[in-house]
């Protein structure tokens, strides 16, 4: 699509997708040409980001079906797959926040969307081979983290197209509808696994050894299932979306004056994303138990180490204009509010993405088995529960609610103030998390755990709703507390750290289920929410608060 005639945008020899003249704050320019171009880029960006979230989060569903098909891995090993995807996506967000200013919006969104084809196809191939070693599936989960990183570059790109008065709406649409990728994935993957999408090219079906399900109900054991379609299906959307990104999106030369040719821009993107894999792989090797890794690090050591290593690699490897961007990024660490808002964003988005990753397998493990004592009186958790609810039928509801109410949180916060909304939802999450822990305790000691499922799901939906509203309130607070120079880097940093919730939640819940005490994970979450509730009050709501908000 040629924008030269619309804007006088291209220089001699430049691409028609490169816009030289961009003045969104100029009302006449915006009305004549800017609005049409900005919204076209937004409407293409949204489904691209949605697919990024879907590929990043797909291991939460895939692991459930691997369990139902009898893949030769333990429950704890399956939880590591969701955790690895989580930490990879979180780490990728750190370099992704630099990509737009270095490589251009169209170049970045096209390539990072097309890059999702590799983990999608690779996962489809691997899932046809249950006999392959665990590290192959862990590699695919690591690669899927590209989708998680795409959030930072996508949000950074859209913010450059819109005038300040419309950025809240544009970013809310991009983030809120992009978040629906989690729900879309949880609905689409169970559906496509029931059919042969690609005929002989898509591989053969495998028979379920345990009941499974999809959005409309249970699927009985023995039913042929195409688990490989969980990866292959995304080819159907990623290929046309990549083409659409290339021909429909734009690079703003006012934002990226030195992107270079598309090949040069692609090199920069691949270089930075490759750097992000280095600390993730090193940390996971030190963290994961044998035979995958050395098992030397505790999770609470591994995560800070990964973050510090990623920042250090970025700083040492910076070149050209990237050096200046990295220096600006590091300035935010001198501000105490950066750390306060990071903790509060972990409460909201960290909980949303962490629970999205962990919930399907948690439902399967807790409610899919009868928990009965053996002859010695020791509880066993291996007997199949014939009345088990299917995780694939219900797991999508929570993320759907969380994504749907996100704009509501921003709207309410504009009216009454971000911190008061954060305070209320934090209090709700303290109570709901503690209650979830208690219900899990009851279910994990029962021969009929399904009797607790309705209460369990209701409380989880409340957690998702509160975290979704809190997403909006914390975004509003960042814009209120920080000046315009720091607000962007702070949003990028907090979104990266909060994304580690996709690693923390599956690991904690998986560890505690393995130990026979799943409730402890949620009691721990409740304590963290309570601490952040006090932190929010101290910084922003008490009489002598540092920044009164509201």
Buried (B, 14 or more C-beta within 10 A) or exposed (E): EEBBEBBEBBEEEBBBBBBBBBBBEEEEBBEEBBBEBBBBBBBBBBBBBBBBBBBBBBBBBBBBBBBBBEBEBEBBBBBBBBBBBBBBBBBBBBBBBBBBBBBBBBBBBBBBBBBBBBBBBBBBBBBBEBEBEBEBBBBBBBBBBBBBBBBBBBBBBBBBBBBEEBBBEBBBBBBBBBBBBBBBBBBBBBBBBBEBBBEEEBBEBBEBEBBBBBBEEBBEEEBEBBBBBBBBBBBBBBEEBBEBBBEBBBBBBEBBEEBBEBEEBBEBBBBBBEBBBBBBBBBBBBBBEEEBBEEEBEBEEBBEBBBEBBBEBBBEBBEEBBEEBBEEBBEBEEBEBBBBBBBBBBBBBBBBBBBBBBBBBBBBBBBBBBBBEEEEEEEEBEEEBEEBBBBBBBBBBBBBBBBBBBBBBBBBBBEEBBBBBBBBBBBBBBBBBBBBBBBBBBBBEBEEBBEBBEBBBBBBBBBBBBBBBBBBBBBBBBBBBBEEEBBBBBBBBBBBBBBBBBBBBBBBBBBBBBEEBBBBBBBBBBEBBBBBBEBBBEBBBEEEBEEBBB
